[in-house]
Amino acid sequence: MPPKITLYSTENCVYCVKAKELFNKIGRAFEEVRFEDNPVAFQAIADRVGAMSVPIITIGESVIVGYSPNKILEAL
């Protein structure tokens, strides 16, 4: 079973859009959590990873802060 992918994003984040495009291009389903809609989730993941920037991507147990296609593909 493939690992669960969660993308923590904001509405106007260019790199969040690029991450969504990458997941769609490779045909991987993901859950998007937008911080504007769920500030509690933002604070929880930010505290967990020690980062306040987006995107934050979790792939199974892996956490990627920022948009890095190579790291995303490697984690998959």
C-alpha positions in Angstrom: 0.0 0.0 0.0 1.5 3.4 -1.0 2.3 5.8 1.8 -0.3 8.5 2.7 0.6 11.9 1.3 -0.5 15.2 3.0 0.3 18.6 1.6 0.1 21.5 4.1 -0.4 24.6 2.0 -1.6 28.2 1.8 -3.9 29.7 -0.8 -1.2 31.9 -2.6 1.8 29.6 -2.3 3.4 29.0 -5.8 5.4 26.1 -4.5 2.3 24.4 -3.1 0.8 24.6 -6.5 3.9 23.0 -8.0 3.7 20.2 -5.5 0.0 19.6 -6.4 0.9 19.6 -10.0 3.7 17.0 -9.4 1.4 14.7 -7.5 -1.2 14.9 -10.2 1.3 14.4 -13.0 2.6 11.2 -11.4 -0.9 10.0 -10.5 -0.6 10.1 -6.7 -3.5 10.9 -4.5 -2.9 13.4 -1.7 -4.8 15.2 1.0 -4.4 18.9 1.1 -4.7 20.8 4.4 -4.9 24.6 3.8 -3.7 26.6 6.8 -6.3 29.3 6.2 -9.0 26.7 6.7 -7.3 24.8 9.6 -4.9 26.9 11.7 -4.8 24.2 14.3 -3.3 21.8 11.8 -0.8 24.4 10.8 0.4 24.9 14.3 0.6 21.2 15.0 2.7 20.4 11.9 4.8 23.5 12.3 5.6 22.6 15.9 6.4 19.0 14.9 8.9 19.9 12.2 10.1 23.2 13.5 9.2 25.1 10.4 6.7 27.9 9.6 7.0 27.9 5.8 5.0 26.0 3.2 4.7 23.7 1.6 5.1 21.0 4.3 4.6 17.6 2.8 4.3 14.4 4.7 4.8 11.1 2.8 4.3 8.3 5.3 6.8 9.1 8.0 8.9 11.4 5.8 8.6 15.1 6.1 9.7 17.6 3.4 9.7 21.3 4.1 9.6 23.3 0.9 9.2 22.2 -2.7 11.9 19.7 -3.7 10.8 17.4 -6.5 13.8 15.1 -6.0 13.1 14.7 -2.2 9.4 14.1 -3.0 10.1 11.4 -5.5 12.7 9.8 -3.3 10.2 9.6 -0.4 7.7 7.9 -2.6 
